[in-house]
Amino acid sequence: MAYTISDECISCGACADTCPTGSISDGANHYEIDADSCIDCGACEDTCPTGAISA
């Protein structure tokens, strides 16, 4: 199961910078994770300053 980003995201880009597979990109309202390329490593969750990312 891939990680997801909630509306708590402030679009700071910290998660995208730490994603080893480049699965995170800027979406319409906040950053989004591509479930097909996410490897569930958790790097993004650990980096998010608002806690907007969860498994």
Summary of the structure (lengths in Angstrom):
residues: 55
radius of gyration: 9.5
end to end distance: 7.0
largest distance: 24.4
contacts: 142
relative contact order: 0.40
helix: 18%
strand: 18%
